[in-house]
Amino acid sequence: SQAAREFLAKEVGIDVEKIVMMDGCGLSRYNLMSPHQFVTFLVWMHTQFAYASEFIAALPISGMDGTLLHRMENAEMKGKIRAKTGTMTGISTISGYLTTKDGETLAFSILQNGIVGKSKEYKAFIEDEIINYLVGFSR
């Protein structure tokens, strides 16, 4: 976790004093980062020529593969989102990139905790609806 904190501070420019990182793999319930910090990282990563394309290519595609195979399958969203999901009991998250109707790439992060009941409902009715709104966004 110390190596990750140093990288985020020195390379990405994230204020790590506002992060709680108990482990480097992200599986501790005590890790705390904000959606803003995730988006800061995603925006930075998008600008890194040496490895941005590989990083983005590793993310599942909406309605097509991985953890997004059966999510966001409608015509407006299919193939327009590349994102990493995360789920634990009471937690559902999704962060990544999407393409708006104008062809603009946006980084996004939605982190939910305190979920009671099935996370599938929160994914469909909150996360996917927010992402659908962003895909339809136009400046």
N, C-alpha and C positions, 0 to 999 in steps of 0.2 A: 504494500500500500504506500510505503514511503517513496518508492520509485515512481509510482503513478502520480502521486501528489507533486513531486518535483517536475515531472514532465508537464503536467497540466499548468503548473505555475510558470515555468520557464519558457516552454514552447508555445503553449496555447494562450497564456495570459489570463487564466482563470484565477480569481482570488480564492485560494485553497483554505483560507481561514474560515470560509463560509461553507466548507464541505466537511462531512464526517465520513471517513473511509476506514472501516474496520478491517477490511480485507481487500486484496487487489483483484479478486475475481468477480466481485459484485453479488455474491450470494448471501451476504450478511444482511439481516433485517435492520441492522444498525447503521448501514451505509445511508447517507443522506446527501442528495444533490437536488438542485432545483431544475425545473424545465429550462429556465434561462441558461443555466450552466451547460446542460446537454446541447442546447441550440448553439451556444458559443463554440463548443467543441465541434459540432457538425459543420458550422460555417467555416471554421478554421480548416477542418479536414478537407472540405470541398476545394480549398485553395492550394492544397499540397500536390503539386504536379507529380511528384515521384511515386505517390501511392494512392491518390484519390480515386482513380478509376478502379483499382483492385478493391479498395474498401467499399465503394458504392456497389460494385458488382457482387460482393459477398452478401448484400442485404436481400432478403426475400422480396419478390415482386407481387403486388396486390393482384389477387385472383389468379395467380399463375404458379407460384411455387412456395415451398417452405411453410413457415407458420402463417403466411398470408394466402395460401392456396384457396381456402374457402372463405376468405374475407374480401369485402369490397370488390365483388365480382360484377357489379353492374357496369354498363357500357361507359358511364362517365368516369369511373374510377379504375377499372381493370387496366393493369399495366402502367399506371401513372404514379404509383407509390412504391418506394423502396424503403423498408423500415425493419427495425429490430423490435420484437415484442419481448415482454418480460412478464411473467406471472408467478405469483406465490399466493398462498391462501390470504385473501383480503387485499391483494395488490394486483393491479393490471396496468401495464405501461406499453407505450409504443412511441418510438422516436425514429426519425429518418428524414427522407426527402420526398417531395411531391412536385408534380408539374401542374401548374394552374392552367385554366382554359386559354390564357394568353401565351403559354409556353414558358413561363417563368418558373425557375426552380426555387422552392422554399424549403428551408429546414424547419422541422417542427418537433415538439416533444409534449406528450400527454402522460402525466403520471397520476394515477389514482391509488389511494389507499383507504383503508377503513371500509372496504367493500363487504357488504353482508349479502349472502346469497350467491348465486352463480355468476362468475365473472363474465361468462359469455354474453349475458344481457348488458353488462356495462360496456363491453367491447362494441357491441352492435349499436346500442342506443346512445352512447356518449362518444367514444373514441371515433368510431366510423362516421358518425354524423358531423363531428367537428372537422374531420379530414375531408369529408364530402364538401362541406362549406368552403374549405380552403382550396380544393381542386377547382371549384367554380369561381374563385376570386379573380377579379380583374381590376387593374389600376385604372 
